[in-house]
Amino acid sequence: MDTTTVNKFRERLKSFVEQVVSHHSPLRVTRRSGADFVVMSAEDWERDQETLYVLQNTSLMRQIAESSTTNRAGKGYTPTEGQMDEILSI
């Protein structure tokens, strides 16, 4: 994660925002007399929130683990060709 001071952030706001959005890389902004803060794109924030939701949902994590075990054992569900066409929007 890149870091800058609040003064540099203020001076180059537009370029920093473009960097954060286009590179999907958060930016830490440091302040002399207070807590640092992080700037990130809304898309990245939403993705992180979805990830946190999944990781905190024990039932969903259990289903994912069971599915992974089943898949590794070669006993997973195999969709029909028609179902695959529908999934892939063919």
N, C-alpha and C positions, 0 to 999 in steps of 0.2 A: 504494500500500500504506500503510495506516495504521500509525502507530508509537506505542508507549507505553513507559513505564518498567516495570521489573520490579516495583516497589512498587505502581504503579497496577494492573498486571496481577493481582497477588496479591489486592488489595483488591476488584477487580471481575471476578474470574475467570469467574463464571457469565455475566455480560452480554457479556464479550469472546468467550467460547466461542459463545454464541448468535449474535453478530454474524458471527463467522467462518463458522459453519455455514450460517446463513440467507442471507448475502450472497455466499457463495463468494469471499470476499476475505481473503487471508492477512493476518496481523498481525505486524509486527516488534516484538520486545520488546528494549529496550536495557538493558544493565547497565553500571554505572559501572566495575566492575573486571574486565570480561571481555568475551567475544565476545557479540554480539547473537544472538538466535535467532528463528525464525519459527514461528508457529502457523498451521496450516491444517487444513481438514477432511480426513478420510480419503478421502472421495469425490474431492476435488480432487487430493489427493496421488496416488491411483491413476490418475486421468485424466492427470496430468502424467507419471507413469511410463510409461504406454502411449504417450504422445506421444514421449517420449525414445526408447523402444524402436523406434518406427517411424522416427524421424529418424536413428538410429544404424544401422539395417539398410539397407545400401547396395543389396542386391538388391530389397528392397521399395520403396525410394525410386525405383529405376530402373523398376520395374513401374508405379508411380504416374505417373512422368513420361511413359512410353510410352503409357499409357492416356489421359492428358490430351492428348497430341499426336494420338492416333487420334481422340479425341472431337472435338477442335477441327476436324479435317479432315472430320468427318461420316462417318467410316468405322468408328465404334465398333459394338460388338455391341448389337443391339436384341432384348430378350427378347420371347417370344410373349405373347399376352394371358393365356394360362394360367399362364405363368411369373410374369408380373406379379401375377396374383391370388394365387399362392402366396407370392411375396415380401411382398406387402401383407397376407397372411393374410385374404383375402376368401373 
